[in-house]
Amino acid sequence: KTCWTFLEKFDQIILFGDNDEPGRKMVDEVVRRLGEARCIVVDSYPARSEKDERVCKDPNEILYFCGSEILQEMVRSATRRMPRGLLDLADVDDEDPKDTMRIRTYIPKLDLAIGGLEAGTITVCTGSPGDGKSTLLGQLILGAVEQGHSVCVYSGELPARKFKLWLTLQAAGSEYITLRNDEVKGTKVPFVPRETSRRIAEWFRGHIYLFDNREHFEKSNLNSVMEIFELAAKRYGCDMYVVDNVLTLVADAAEENREQNTFMS
């Protein structure tokens, strides 16, 4: 701040900081304070020599190991920082669907329409109660596991045992589902034999994680789920997340619409 009046005289200022984390932070701070429009920065540092591949850490080392000509050339080739909030479109990486993680839904028309479930995107399923949203989500979960992905699920409608039963029935398919009498309903209901159910559970293991609704967190439901999702990503490598449904997740909020928007963001 003692040099502010002096520095205000110049339309262009060259910044040549140390090539380490504190040095880069210093340059970033000076650029912010002096203005991006008039600051140009030396960003690339040479190795000490052909035999010593260690990168020079500051201008003094560059002068000592590489000579004055290299140092002067670095100053002449200093570049202007792109202002924060702007991108030169030419520098943006090219989009190649092959480089982006996508999960097939195994519903041909849906995959054709949206190109699968793409990393970094949100897919919203809407419909009236009983239209089959949870069944569709179950198929997407099973399809993701079939493709080698791990999934973390929040189910605000089903306790863990019922969720597992529902997903096990879907995983088994008609070939492995039998019927047995339900004395309360007075009719036969679908049933997965114990050995088949055990094998399916082992297939689930390490690939499907369920938010435990029995736990009571100090934070809101929304923040608790996001915290658990982050943990599932870091510890178990989950790369697909299912929320069924958002309304149950924000039911404890004073303003549900605002909380839904916050959650989506």
Buried (B, 14 or more C-beta within 10 A) or exposed (E): EEEEEEEEEEEEBEBBBBBEEEBBEBBBEBBEEBEBEEBBBBBEBBEBEEEEEEEBBBBEBBBEBBEEEEBEEBEEEBEEBEEEEEEEEEEEEEEEEEEEEBBBBBBEEBBEEBBBBBEEEEEEBEEEEEEEBBEBBBBBBBBBBBEEBBBBBBBBEBEEEEBBBBBBBBBBEEEBBEEEEEEEEEEEEEBBEEEBBEBBEEBBEEBBBBBEBEEEEEEBBBEBBBEBBEEBBEEBEBBBBBBBBBEBBBEEBEEBEEBBEBBEE
